Amino acid sequence: MSVRESSVRRRSLRVLAGTVSALALALSFGSASASAAPVDAKTGKAEKTVTSGWNDWSCKPSAAHPQPVVLMHGTFGNSWDNWLVLAPYLVKRGYCVYSLDYGQKAGVPLFNGLGPVEKSSGQLSAFVDKVRQSTGAEKVDLVGHSQGGGPLPRYYLNFLDGAGKVGKLVGIAPDNHGTTASGMNRLVDTVPGARKVFSLTLPGVEDQLVGSEFLKKLNSKPDTVPGVKYTVISTKYDEIATPYTSQFLNGPDVRNVVLQDLCKLDISEHAAIGTIDRVAFHEVANALDPAHATPTTCASAIS
C-alpha cells in the first residue's frame, strides 16, 4: 500500500468513525428525551412521570388482557429509558408489562442493543419464558422499537421457535429489511475493512445495515410466521431506519401504518416515535386490543 493510499484510508476511517459517533449521539439523545416528563397540553406544565408499575413479577394478567406485554428497546437504548412513557401508558390500561435489556457490551453501561442480533434474540427467548412462567400466560405480545421491533423479534420467531409463544408483534420504526441509515451503509461499503471493523466493535449495528450477512439469513425466510399478528408503525421523517418503507412487512395478518396518515401534524422522527409519541402509542394500544380499538388521530396525543 502506498503512502498516499494509506493516508486516504486513514482519513476515510476517521470519517466513518465520526459518522458512527454522530449516529450513536443522535440515538442516545433520542433515548434521553424519553426521560423528560410529558407536558400537560392544557396547562403547559410537566406531568408527573410514572416510572413504576412495569416489571412487576407479581402481576397476573386480567381476563381483559390475558397476554402480558414484553417491551424491547432499540439500539443504544435500555430497558427503562425507551419506555418511560409507553410502559406506564400500557400499565394504566390494565396490562402486565415487562421490559428487558439485551445486546450488552462489556464496559459499556446503559447503551445496549450493540451485540450480535442472533445472541440478543436468545436473551429475548429466555426473557419471554421467564414472563410466561411468572404470569402463567401461554403467550406474550411483543412491542419493540427499531431493532427491538424488527430484526430481534423476527429472528426469535423464525429461528428460535418463538412463534408458538407470541400472539402479536408490534414494531415501532422497525428496520425489518435493513437500513441504509441515511446513506451510512454506502460509506461503510466504500471504506476498505469498514464492515469488519463494525462487526468487531458494533456487531448489533452492522447486522442491521443493508447487505449484512445477518439480514441475508433473516430475510431468507418469509416476513411473517403463521399464528402471529403483526403491526408496523412508521414515520415518514425517520432518518435512521431508512427508507421508512423498508420497515413494512408483507404477509397475512399484517397491518402497516404510517404515522402521518393518522395525524398529518405529527413530525416525530426515529427516536421520538418510539419514546414519547402518544399518537403512535395509541396505535400500539389498538394493535394489542383490536376488539376495543378507537380511531387514532392527532387528538390521541392528549388522550
Beta strands, then each sheet from edge to edge (+ up, - down):
strand 1: 69-72
strand 2: 97-100
strand 3: 140-145
strand 4: 166-172
strand 5: 229-234
strand 6: 254-258
sheet 1: 2+ 1+ 3+ 4+ 5+ 6+
end
